[in-house]
Amino acid sequence: MANFVLVAGARLGSWAWDEVTPLLRTYGHGAHPLTLSGLAEKRAAPAGQRTHVRDIVDEVESRDLRDVVLVGHSYAGIPVGQAAEQIGGRLTRVVFVDSCVPADGESFVSALPDGGASVSASIAENGGFWPLVAAAHYAGQGLTDEQIARIVTGSTPHPGATLTEPALLARPLGSLPATYVRCLLAGAELDDDVAALLTGENWRLVDLDTGHWPMFSQPAELARVLIAAVA
């Protein structure tokens, strides 16, 4: 059985996986939702990109987890992809859930259309944090009003340094065994870097007919995808 380490995207904590973790455990898998430094109950902790990578590696090593499946949603694909190559033989697979993927020397913001200028300005204007967004941001993503309210209420501002500091990769990301979960309501067109990785023999693509936050909108379907990734 696998040990799933679950890392949600920007502004979210381990609580985002509350409906997914019991489903994984029902099938005998380990489920370890993780809050990254600077977020949710760890919001007082300073954090940069290296901190988030270390958070994930420490979770695996401190629990002495084996047969690890690292799951990174949205922003979290960047630190998860880096952590995957650091845990060595403990890794079984990486699952990127509608996520960014790391590129050596590049940051989250550098991949944005404006080179990250607008996000960087927002971080500077908000004390070093990427601020919260209104409920309207989540419209059209297959979420109920109740689910949107839960996300909005639980979110915390995201530590800006984690978005502006570059990723560091020791080897090509395509060498990792990986599954990419595309959420169709968020856009069917894949980013060029993801499309290129999916041409390799180690990467698989799975589609979910939901929006960018499937752990809320379709937790059972997402759990099935995660379990199938290691079947």
Secondary structure by P-SEA (a helix, b strand, c coil): cbbbbcccccccccccccccaaaaaaabbbbbbbbcccccccccccccaaaaaaaaaaaaaaaccccbbbbbcccaaaaaaaaaaaacccccccccccbbbbcccccccccccccaaaaaaaaaacccccccccccccccccccaaaaaaaaaaccccccccccbbbbbccccccccbbbbbbccccccccaaaaaaaacccbbbbbbccccccccccaaaaaaaaaaaac
